[in-house]
């Protein structure tokens, strides 16, 4: 009799463990707000072409929104959103980055705290590209490594239409 009464308990424990594992897997997606033009078909092409990792220790993560992807620690991920509002003329710092494939992508780089750029989060937004793409780099990532990994996103971003360039 003791064996029979322990079977339901074991089944309950195994079922509870399986449920916890499934629920735990669901929470690993990085919450990202959808961009206003995320439904642009080019955005699907951009996201599908992004690399599986940005460097050695920033692996791709699932996200909760269309036309987005993320890399790194889910608590402090690097996040890409396609379909953000295209930038108009700006006085912000614009940099041209050569991609591994040879094309160039212009990015407007903005520190969230310009007075403390070395400890700031950064937002990179394509300039002269439609649909526009934004990459958010949290301070925790920017403090530990160079943001030079932005060049690895070039081949994916190059799928967008180039309409103008940095001066």
C-alpha positions in Angstrom: 0.0 0.0 0.0 2.7 2.6 0.7 4.0 2.2 -2.9 0.6 3.0 -4.3 0.1 6.0 -2.2 3.5 7.4 -3.1 2.8 7.1 -6.8 0.2 9.9 -6.9 2.6 12.0 -4.8 5.5 11.3 -7.3 3.2 12.1 -10.2 2.1 15.3 -8.6 5.8 16.3 -8.0 6.8 15.4 -11.5 3.8 17.3 -12.9 4.6 20.3 -10.7 8.3 20.2 -11.8 7.2 20.0 -15.5 4.8 22.9 -15.1 7.5 25.0 -13.4 10.0 24.2 -16.2 7.4 25.2 -18.8 6.5 28.4 -17.0 10.2 29.2 -16.4 10.8 28.9 -20.1 8.1 31.4 -20.9 9.6 34.0 -18.7 12.9 34.0 -20.5 11.5 36.1 -23.4 12.8 39.7 -23.2 9.9 42.2 -22.9 10.2 44.7 -25.7 7.8 47.4 -26.9 6.8 47.1 -30.5 7.9 49.9 -32.9 5.2 51.9 -34.7 6.1 50.5 -38.1 7.0 46.9 -37.1 4.6 45.5 -39.6 6.7 46.6 -42.5 7.6 43.4 -44.3 11.3 44.5 -44.5 11.4 44.3 -40.7 10.9 40.5 -40.8 13.8 40.2 -43.2 16.0 42.4 -41.0 15.3 40.4 -37.8 15.7 37.0 -39.6 19.1 38.2 -40.9 20.5 39.3 -37.5 23.3 37.2 -36.0 22.8 34.5 -33.4 25.2 36.2 -31.1 27.0 39.6 -30.7 30.5 38.5 -29.8 31.3 35.5 -27.5 28.9 36.2 -24.6 25.9 38.0 -26.0 23.7 35.1 -27.4 20.3 35.8 -29.0 17.2 35.9 -26.8 13.6 35.6 -27.6 11.5 38.7 -27.4 7.8 39.5 -26.8 7.2 41.7 -29.8 7.2 41.6 -33.6 10.2 42.9 -35.5 12.5 42.8 -32.4 15.3 40.7 -31.2 17.7 40.8 -28.2 21.1 39.5 -27.1 22.8 38.9 -23.8 21.6 38.8 -20.3 17.8 39.0 -20.2 18.1 41.4 -17.2 20.2 43.8 -19.3 19.8 42.9 -23.0 20.9 44.6 -26.1 17.6 45.2 -28.0 17.0 45.7 -31.7 13.6 47.1 -32.8 12.8 47.5 -36.5 10.2 50.0 -37.6 10.9 52.9 -35.3 10.2 56.4 -36.6 12.9 57.5 -39.1 15.1 60.3 -37.9 14.9 63.6 -39.6 17.9 66.1 -39.9 19.8 66.0 -36.6 22.8 67.6 -34.9 23.4 64.4 -32.9 26.5 62.4 -33.6 26.2 60.4 -36.8 28.7 57.7 -37.6 29.1 55.6 -40.7 29.9 51.9 -39.9 31.3 49.5 -42.5 29.6 46.1 -42.4 31.5 42.8 -42.7 29.8 42.5 -46.1 31.1 45.8 -47.4 28.0 48.0 -47.2 27.9 50.9 -44.9 25.2 51.8 -42.4 24.8 55.3 -40.8 23.9 55.3 -37.1 23.0 58.2 -34.9 24.5 57.4 -31.5 23.0 59.0 -28.4 24.1 58.5 -24.8 21.2 58.5 -22.4 23.4 60.5 -20.0 25.7 62.7 -22.2 27.5 64.1 -19.1 28.6 60.5 -18.2 29.1 58.8 -21.6 31.4 56.1 -20.1 28.7 54.9 -17.7 25.6 55.6 -19.9 23.2 53.5 -21.8 23.3 54.1 -25.6 20.7 54.2 -28.3 21.8 53.7 -32.0 19.2 54.6 -34.6 19.8 54.2 -38.3 20.0 57.4 -40.3 18.6 57.6 -43.8 17.2 54.1 -43.7 13.5 53.0 -44.1 12.2 51.3 -42.2 14.4 52.7 -39.4 16.1 50.4 -36.9 17.0 51.1 -33.3 19.5 49.3 -31.1 19.4 49.9 -27.3 22.6 49.1 -25.4 22.2 49.2 -21.6 24.8 50.8 -19.5 25.7 47.4 -18.0 26.8 46.2 -21.4 28.4 49.4 -22.6 30.5 49.6 -19.4 31.9 46.1 -20.0 32.6 46.1 -23.7 32.9 48.3 -26.8 29.8 48.8 -28.8 31.8 47.9 -31.9 29.5 44.9 -32.2 27.1 47.2 -34.0 29.0 46.4 -37.2 27.7 42.8 -37.0 24.2 44.1 -37.5 25.1 45.8 -40.7 24.2 43.0 -43.1 20.7 42.7 -41.6 20.2 46.5 -41.5 21.4 46.8 -45.1 18.2 45.1 -46.2 16.4 48.4 -45.5 16.3 51.1 -48.1 19.0 53.7 -48.0 17.5 57.1 -48.6 20.2 59.5 -47.4 23.5 59.4 -45.5 25.4 61.2 -42.7 27.3 64.3 -43.7 
